[in-house]
Amino acid sequence: MNDAPFAPLDHDIDRGVALQILRDATAGADDGELFLERRRSEALVYDDGRLKTASYDAAQGFGLRAVRGEVAGYAHSTEISETALRRASDTARLAVGDGGGTLADAPQPTNTQLYTDKDPIAGASFPVKLETLKEIDAYLRDLDSRVVQVSASLAASIQEVEILRPEGHSVRDVRPMTRLNISVIVEQNGRRESGSAGGGGRVGLDGLIDRDDWQAKANEALRVAVVNLDAVPAPAGVMDVVLGPGWPGILLHEAIGHGLEGDFNRKGSSAFAGLMGERIAAPGVTVLDDGTIPDRRGSITVDDEGTPSAKNTLIEDGILVGYMQDRQNARLMGVKATGNGRRQSYAHAPMPRMTNTYMLGGDAAPDDIVADLKDGIYAVGFGGGQVDITNGKFVFSCTEAYQVKNGKVGAPVNGATLIGDGATALKQIRAIGNDMALDPGMGNCGKAGQWVPVGVGQPTLMIGGLTVGGSAT
């Protein structure tokens, strides 16, 4: 394991040479940068009473980009050397053509540090990590005789980046990440159901391997599984739905968040394109994307173009007031970059992406919101979902949901899916709880084949007129 700081422009290639190659590649361009990265990750999976996977991965490389208008040239390599950099420069340069561009101003630097720069992989020894997973397995099996299978995983990674700009400015960021996941299967009278829980963030492993922390996650996973043992087939039809706080914000992220990313709106392909300054949500609905929350999974001190992350208001009291922007789309739309230029790795070009996207709380008591639900579904847990960005239509599966009749929470239901479109759902929000919560730190977001860690959050919400796809016959 290499514990030395990642400093490729001090060791692998002369900084002055790298800067000159970058300047040659971006001469006559509007923008561009050299992105250098080293990433190390470790994952342990303990499944059904045995260590199933123990993996360690290390990778490094660079990506060089030159941007002219709507076109970007991008080349990357795992080899950080002058030869590789010159080859990449020749490729990226093709996007610039005859030039004529004016290089955009460099991002303003920041002294903010939102998370530790310590390597979480080294935060605990391998035997301690393995013993923690074994303890989780034994704890759940001892807790309930109905437990037939337990799977627990512990993951840690550290990403070190340096971003060099043609003006000579450079910025570094060290990004840790940890996560603990627990899933459990219970069986009763021949029926099997599952539950899961987890979380983490840009923190060390100390908290996650603390007994109080993992026991709480294990208890939650078991609770969900046991609840689902009594679930009845979900009803189907158009009905009002109450969403719980925290992780159900994933629906907000998918159905609304992607539609507020700059590239989709510049190209006119978003359901929200051309609606700046107009009402797109019910009064009281305020949605933010905030990459500045300390230690959160979706937070970034600087984005992958070197722009400091920010707390950006997207919807204010129901009015569309902002999009999430990277540098290229911001320039083309005549606005400022918002710190949302993100990429999966050095092998990927940046694009506008979410960080931590959440809705602010209102003033309604959560119990009162549920009590006002006459006939509908109370959904507190979500699994996967799919969204069409062009029209905002979404389909989400519920992992924990209940029937509600005349304000009374009844039997849990299985097989419930929520179907609707983001633009309509925003306007159909009828009550906003005072219990805004962020998710426990388990979100990943995919876009154009790239995955990045994200956070979501929301208070308890009532949304009117969603289509519930059920399993009842």
N, C-alpha and C positions, 0 to 999 in steps of 0.2 A: 504494500500500500504506500502510495506517495503522499507524504504529509507536507512536503514543501509547498509554499504558496504557488499558485498558477501565475506565471509571469513569462509568457512566451515571447514577448517583445524585449525581454531582457536576456533570454537564454537561447531561444530557438532561431530567432531572426532579429537582426538589428532594427531597432525602432525607427531610426531615420530612413533606412531602406524601405521598410514596410510603409511608412508614411508617403514616401515618394511614389511607390507603386500605386498606392490608393489614390493619390492626387492625379497620376497619369490616367487611371481608370475613370475618374470622375471629372476630368477636364471637360467643360462644356455641359456638364450634367446639372440637374436640379438638386440632386441629393445623392447620398451614398454613404457607406460605412464599411469598416472591417469588423466583423464580429468573431471573437475568439472564445472558445468554450472548452472546459474540461468538466466532465460529469462522472461521478462514481455513485453506484447504488448497490444496495444489498437487500435481499428479500428472503424471509423464512416462512414456509407454510407448513403448519402442523395439522394433519388431516386424519381423522378417524384413528387416533391413537398412535400415529407415527409421523416422523419428519418426512414430509413428501417432497419438499423442495428447499434447497439452500443455494442461493445464487448470488454471485457478485459480478458486477459489470463495470468496466471503466472505458471511457471513450473521450476523445478530444479531437478538435479540428477547428476550421475557420470557414466563414462564409463571407464573400465579398460581393457588394451590391452597388450598382450604378443605376440611377433613376433619371429618366428624361420624360417629362409629361406623364402619360398613363402607362408608359412602358418601363419595365425594370429588368435589368440583366443581372443574373445571379449565378455564382459559381461557388462550389465548396469543395473541401478536401479534408481528409483525415491527417494529412501530412502538413505540418506547420513548418514551411521552409520557404526560402526566397524563390526557388524554382517553381514550387506549387503555387505560390502567390502570383508570380508573373503569368503563369498559365491561366489562373482564375481571372486576372486583370484583363487579359485579351478577350476572354469570353464575356465578362460583364460589360466591357467597353462596347460591344456590339449594339447594346440598347441605346447608347448615346448618339450614335450616328455622327452627323456633322456638328453636333453640339448646339450651341446657341442658348443654352440654359444658364440660369443664374443660381449659384449654389445657395441653398436655403441656410438661414442662420442656424448655428449650432444650438442644441438644447441648453438651457441654463443648468448649471451644476447644482447639486444638493448635498448638504451635509447630514441629511436624515439617514438614520439606520433603523429599519423597522423590525429587524430580527437578528438573532445571534449569527456570528460567522464561524461558530465551532462546528466541527464535523460530527453529525449525529451518529454516523456509523461507528465511530470510536467511542461513543458515549456509554456503551455497555459491552462487556465481553460476549463472545459467541455463546459460551455455556449459560450465561445469565439470560440471554434472549431465549434460548431453547428451553430453559427451565421455566421461564414465564409462560411460554405457550403450553408446556406440559401442565402447569398449574391451572391454566384456564380450562383445559380439557377435563382434568380431574374435578375441578370445582363444579362445572356444569353437570357432569355425570352424577356427582354426589348430591347436587341440589334437587334434582328431579329424576325419578326412576323412568320417566317417559322419554328421556333424552336417549336417542339412538345414534346420533352422529354429531360431532363437533369439528368445526374447521376454524383455525385461528391463524392469522398471518400478521407478521410484523415487517414493516418496510422502512428503510431509511436511505436518504440520498443527499448528495451535496453537488450543487452546480456552481461553478466559478466562471464568470464571464468578464471579458474586457472588450469595450467597444471603442474603436479608434475612428475619429472623424477626419475628413480631409483638411480641416483647419488646424489639426494638430491636437485638438481636445481629445482626451480619453477618459473613460469612466469604468470603474470596476464594481462588481457586485458579487457577493458570495451568498448563495441561496440554499439553506438547508430545507429538508422536508422529512417528516415522519408520519407514519400512519399505522394504526392497529385496527384490524377487522376481525369480527367474530360472527360466525353463523352457526346455527344449531338446528337440528331436525328432531322433532318429537313425534312419538307414535302412541296412539290411543285407540283401542278397539279396531285395529287395522287401518286407521287413517293416519297419514303422515302430513305434517305441516312444518314450515320453516320460518325462522326469524333471523334477522341480522342487525348488527349495530357496529359502530366504529367511529373513528375520527382521528384527528391529528392536526398538524399544521407545520409552520416553519419554526419548530421548536426541537429541543433535544429529546432523547428517548426517556429521560428520567421520569417524566410524568406518565407516559404511556405504560411503562413497566411497573409503576407503583400499584400495589394491590388494590387500593381504594378506587383507582381510576379504571383498571381493567375489570374489576368486579361489577362496577356500575354498568359498563358496556355489556358484560356477560348477562347480567340480570335483565337488561333491556332486550337483548336478542331472545332470551328465553321467554320473556313476557309476550313478545309479539308472536312467537311460535305457538304458545299456549292459547293466546286469544284466538288465533286462526283455527284451532281445533274445533271451536264452537261456531265457526263461520257458516252462514247460510248463503245460498246463491244470491248474488247481487241482483237487484231489480234493474230494469232497463227503461229508458225513456228520458224525456226532457224534465229536469228538476233543478231545484236550487241545491247548491253544494257549499258546505263550510269546509275550508281548508285550515289545518292546524298551523302553528307557527314553525319557523325554522326551515327544515329540509324541504317541506312542500314548496318553498320558494324556487325549487328547480323548475316548476311549471312557469313561473314568472321569467326565469332565466331563458328558457327555451322559447316560449311562446311570444315573448315581448323583447327580451334582451338582444337576441340575434338581429331582430328587425331594426334595432337602433344602432347598429354598427355602421360606421361611415361608408365603407365600400358598397354595401347594398343600397344605401340611400343615394350615393353619388351616381350609381348606375341606374337608379330608378326601379330596382327590382324588389325593394322592400315594401311591405304593406303600409309602412309609415312614411314613404318617400314623399317629399313636397308638403308635409304637414307641419313644418316648424311653426311654432306660435299658435297652433290650433289645439282645440280640446280633443284629446284622444282617449281620455280616461274619466272616470267619475270624479266629482269634486272630492278632495281629501286624499287622492292618490298621489303620492310623491315617491319616485323611484330614483335611486342613486346607484352609481357604480363607483366603488371606493377601493382603490388599491393601497391605501395608506394605513389600514388598520393593523397595528402591530401583531406579528406572529401568526396572522391568518393564512390559510392555505392559498388563497387567491391574491395575496398581497405581493407587491414588488416595489423595492426601493426605487429602481428605475426600470423602464420598460426595455425591450430588446433593441431599441434604437438609441437609448441613452436619455430619453425624456423622463424626468421624475414623474412617478405616479401621482395621481391626484384624486380628490373627492369630487366627482362630477355628478351634477344633478341632470337627470335625463328627462324626467317628468315632474313638474311642480304643480301641485294642486290640480292635477288632471290635464295640464297644458304641456305639450311637447316643447322642451326648451334646449335640448342638446343631444348630440350624437357622440358616440365613442370613436375617437379618431387616432389613426397612426399619422406619420408625417406626410406621406404621399397623398392620401385622401384629404387630409386637412388642407394641404396646399391647393389641391385642385378644387376644393369647395370654398376656399377663401376664408378659412377659420383656423383656429389654433389647434395644434396637436394636444391631445388630452392625456397622454401617457398610457395609451392602450395598444401600442404597437408591440405585438407579442409573437414569438415563434417557438416551435417545439424544441428546436436545437439548431446548431450551426448549419445543418443540412437543409434548413427551411428558411424561406424569406418571411419577413414579418408581415402581419396584416392586423386590422383592427379586431381586438378580442376583449372580452369581459375580464374583470378581475373578481371583486366581490360585489355582486349585484343584489340589491335588496330594496324592499318597500318599507318606508317609515311607518311607525305605528300610529293609530288613531286614538280615539278616546273611549271606545266601547269595551265593556268587560267581556272577555271571551265566553263566559257562561251565559251571558245575556244574548250573545250572537247565536249560540246553539239553541237557546230557549226560543228564539224567534223563528227557528227553522220548522216549518209546519210538516213538510213531507219531502225528505231528501236524504242526502248522504253527507256524513261527516268523515272526511278523509284526512288522516294524520300521517300516513306513510306512503311514499312513492317508490316505484321501481323505475323501469326504463320508460322512455318516451321518444316520440318522433314529431318533427315539425317541418312544415314547408315554409321557408322564409318568405316566398313571394306572396303568400296569402295569409300567413300566420296560423294556418290550421294545425292543430296538435292532437295527439292521442297519447295519453298517459295511463299506465297501469298502477293501481293502488295496491300496496302491500299491507296496509292496515286501514280499514274503513268500517263505518257503522251506519246502520239504518237509523233515521231519526223520524219520529212521528209525533206531531204536536209538541215539539220542543223536548221530547224525551229520547235520550240515546238508547237504542235498542241493540239487537244482535249484531255482532260483527258480520261482515259480508266478504265473500271471496269472488274473484273474477270481475271486479269492477274496473272499468276503464273510463276516463274522462275525455270527452271529445268536444272540441270547439275551435275557436280561432281567437288569437290574442287580441285583435282590435275590438272584437265584440265583448270578450271577457272583461277587458279593462273598463268598458263603459257599464258593464253589468255588476260591478262591485257595489254591494249594497250596505256593507258594514265593515269597519276596519278596527281590529282589536288594539288594545293598549299593551300587547305582550310581544312586540317585535323581538325576534330571536334570530341569530345566525345559525347556520347548520354546524354540526360538530366537526367539520373539516374532512370531507370525503368526496368532494366534487371534482370531476374531470369533464372537460368540454372538448368536443370534436368539431372541427371546421376545416373543410378542404383537405382532409387527410391529416391534419395536425391536431395533436392533443396537448392541452395545457391545463394545469390545476386551477380551479376556480372556487369561489365561495358564493353561497346564496343565502337569502334570509327574507323573512316576512313576518307580519303578525297574523293572528287568526283573521280569516277573511270569509265573508259570505259573497258568493258569486251567483247571480241568478241565471237560470235558463241554460245550464250546461247539459249536453247530451251525455247520459251515463249508459255505457254499453255494459250490460250485465250478463250473468250466466243463468238467471232464473228462466224457467220455461213455463 
